[in-house]
Amino acid sequence: MKHRVLIVEDEDNLRRVVELQLRSAGYEVDSAATAESALRIADRATVILTDLRLPGMDGLELIDAIRRQNAHAAVIVMTAYGTVETAVEAMKRGAVDFLPKPFSMDHLAAVIKKAAEIHSLRDENRELRAQLGHRYDFANVIGASAPMQEVLATVERVAPTRSTVLLCGESGTGKDLIARAIHHHSPRGQRPFVKINCTAIPENLMESELFGYEKGAFTGAAQTKPGKFEQADTGTVFLDEIGDVPLAVQVKLLRILQEREFERLGSNKVRQIDVRVVAATNVDLRAALEEGRFREDLYYRLNIVPINIPPLRDRKEDIPALARRFAGNTCDFSPDALDKLMAHDWPGNVRELENVIERSMVLSNCNPLKAIDIKLDDFHRTRPIPDGLFLPEGMTLDQYEQAVIREALKRANGNKSQAARLLGLTRNALRYRLSQIGMDS
């Protein structure tokens, strides 16, 4: 991109010298002696270099007017009368740099180059945001089926509010996509969106990851670090798999939702926070309530607007459109291929469908894909119970469960997270069962 620089300087000789220098450096250049004449041509400039002391409207007023007229231009202010206060005020109003007179041509060239790069980055950022916004636009979320239309209608109503949302649904149903759509269509859409995968964070690190810590709060805390909630200030926090949050951390989350405040680990300073919380779970939190693994008060704070995302097997009419979306413009599907996709139960939901389409396209050169080309997962199929399999004689179900848990811990060398995975349980579910049999220590 060839950048156009607008020079606003009432001193004729300096204006001409700067103009010649920038033209020789390859820039397109406009110039003006007053702020009023500069505003008539400011809309085509990518970089604006302006004096602060001008006849009529001064440089600071010009910055304000430019922000209203050409908000994306990078503004540099120059003056022989500059002070720290003036520079700070110019920056507050949107200037990207401050150039005190007298200055060398080399210094000028470096400052202009930096400002041009800032303008290019702003352009790229706007383009990426536009692309991201297109992806999360309601029209681009595939869901013509009645269950998904109901979900999207709820999302459209709740997005403009600051209400807490609880997304419920099996793994792979698209809870992440819905959470991002809620954020994108909210007044916070241009602010941070921070996703926190509660399952992926070790229990002993969760508090410091979410709320941050002060230097010296624990061994290895060499410097202060803000947490995920601070990073999301004025934006949205997406708490994925909220059911895996330990009880001790649940208390702090409740405080965030109720009081909009928290404290970093190792600090007594109360910090205010402005975040919207969207949570998601693939487990029944009401069952977790009954088992004592989830706080009742936190559940009701999260469950302000519950949205149930239907599994793919309950909206099979969306499968053809989803399959074509995942295939892009590369491949089409024969009628028998679509019949095969429609007949599958999809225990892994939309994520499994996406993987199957990619695998089928990689392993086949056919276009369109035929039924024989569709490579379905078969490991989800329920295994038949071997004949005669039942509880060992003389053992109750509780005793058998304890024995299986002990064996899982043995195989995992005492690692509870690994044992939970072996048993197909969440970490909290295993912890609850261990507490019930007196093995929680």
Buried (B, 14 or more C-beta within 10 A) or exposed (E): EEBBBBBBBBBEEBBEBBBEBBEEBEBBBBBBBBBBEBBEEBEEBBBBBBBBBBEEBBBBBBBEBBBEEBEEBBBBBBBEEBEEEBBEBBBEBBBBBBBBEEEEBEEBBEBBBBBBBBBBEBEEEEEEEEEBBEEBEBEEBBBEBEBBEBBBEBBEEBBEBEBBBBBBBBBBBBBBBBBBBBBBBBEBBEBBBBBBEBBEBEBEEBBBBBBBBBEEBEEEBEEBBEBBBBBBBEBBBBBBBBBBBBEEBBEBBBBBBEEEEBBBBBBEEEBEBEBBBBBBBBBEBEEBBEBEBBBEEBBEBBBBBEBBBBBBEBBBEBBBEBBBBBBEEEBBBBEBBBEBBEEBEBBBBBBBBBBBBEBBBEEBEBBBBBBEBBBBBEEEEEEEEEEEEEEEEEEEEEEEBBEEBBEBBEEBEEEBEBBBBBBEBBBBBBBBBBBBEEBEE
